[in-house]
Amino acid sequence: PCDGEVLEGGASVDESAITGESAPVIRESGGDFSSVTGGTRVLSDWLVVQCSVNPGETFLDRMIAMVEGAKRRKTPNEIALTILLVALTIVFVLATATLFPFSQYSVEAAGSGSVVTITVLVAL
């Protein structure tokens, strides 16, 4: 498909694939309504169209390139938040990993008591 100019004829054209508009539009030679976009369909009558753009430079190709180039980048706040969440996760994992050995050491050092790992873990 290519974009082009209507040389002869007139027809109602379905441009819903490009514009989203469900109502067909009239395209005819000469005047303001003589251009057609690649990817549209002729619903009634006939048209003779001359391609006016090179392959890869059509309206549809430019729209696809624009959407692909619009990937959103993270803001500085989002980057800082990601770093903070990773750091807090590491701290939490290290704290929970040391609870049981510390609790055992505390019980042995005191000479009495029980391991309180679950209580401390719930407190976190």
C-alpha positions in Angstrom: 0.0 0.0 0.0 1.1 3.5 -0.7 -0.2 7.0 -0.3 -1.2 8.7 -3.5 -3.3 11.2 -5.4 -6.6 10.4 -7.2 -6.1 10.9 -11.0 -9.6 9.7 -12.1 -12.9 8.8 -10.7 -14.6 9.3 -7.4 -15.4 6.8 -4.6 -16.4 6.4 -1.0 -13.4 5.3 0.9 -13.2 3.5 4.3 -10.3 5.1 6.3 -11.3 3.5 9.6 -8.0 1.5 9.7 -6.1 4.8 9.7 -8.3 7.4 11.4 -10.7 5.3 13.4 -13.7 7.1 11.9 -16.4 4.6 10.9 -18.1 6.8 8.3 -16.7 6.5 4.8 -15.3 9.6 3.1 -15.6 10.7 -0.5 -12.4 10.9 -2.5 -12.4 12.3 -6.0 -9.9 13.7 -8.5 -8.9 17.4 -8.1 -9.7 19.6 -5.2 -9.0 19.1 -1.5 -10.2 15.5 -1.3 -7.9 14.0 -3.9 -5.4 12.3 -1.6 -5.7 8.7 -0.4 -3.8 6.9 2.3 -2.3 3.5 2.1 -4.3 0.9 4.0 -7.7 2.3 3.1 -10.4 0.5 1.1 -12.7 1.6 -1.7 -16.3 0.9 -0.7 -18.1 2.0 -3.8 -17.3 3.2 -7.4 -13.7 3.3 -8.6 -10.5 5.3 -8.4 -7.3 5.6 -10.4 -4.5 6.5 -7.9 -0.9 7.5 -8.6 1.5 6.7 -5.7 3.1 9.9 -4.5 5.5 8.6 -1.9 8.4 6.2 -1.8 8.0 2.8 -0.1 8.7 3.1 3.6 7.7 6.8 3.7 3.9 6.4 3.8 1.7 7.9 6.5 1.3 4.5 8.0 5.0 3.9 8.1 5.6 7.3 9.8 2.9 6.5 12.4 4.4 3.2 13.2 7.9 4.8 13.6 6.4 7.5 15.8 4.8 4.9 18.1 8.0 2.8 18.3 10.0 5.9 19.1 7.7 7.0 21.9 9.0 4.5 24.5 8.9 6.3 27.9 12.0 6.7 29.9 12.1 6.5 33.6 12.2 9.8 35.5 14.9 10.4 38.1 12.4 9.8 40.9 11.5 6.4 39.5 15.2 5.5 39.2 15.8 6.6 42.8 12.7 4.6 44.0 13.9 1.5 42.3 17.4 1.8 43.9 15.7 2.4 47.3 13.5 -0.7 46.9 16.4 -2.9 46.0 18.5 -1.6 48.9 15.6 -2.1 51.4 15.0 -5.6 50.1 18.7 -6.5 50.6 18.6 -5.1 54.1 15.4 -7.0 55.0 16.8 -10.3 53.6 20.0 -9.9 55.6 18.1 -9.0 58.7 15.9 -12.1 58.4 18.8 -14.3 57.6 20.7 -13.3 60.8 17.7 -13.6 63.1 18.0 -17.3 63.9 21.8 -17.4 64.4 21.6 -14.3 66.6 18.7 -15.8 68.6 20.6 -19.0 69.2 23.7 -17.0 70.3 21.6 -14.9 72.7 20.1 -18.0 74.3 23.5 -19.7 74.7 25.1 -16.5 76.1 22.4 -16.0 78.6 22.3 -19.7 79.6 18.5 -19.8 79.6 15.5 -18.9 77.5 14.2 -20.0 74.2 14.8 -19.0 70.6 12.6 -16.0 69.8 13.1 -15.8 66.0 9.4 -15.9 65.2 8.6 -13.1 67.6 11.3 -10.9 66.2 10.3 -11.7 62.6 6.7 -10.8 63.3 8.0 -7.5 64.8 9.7 -6.7 61.5 
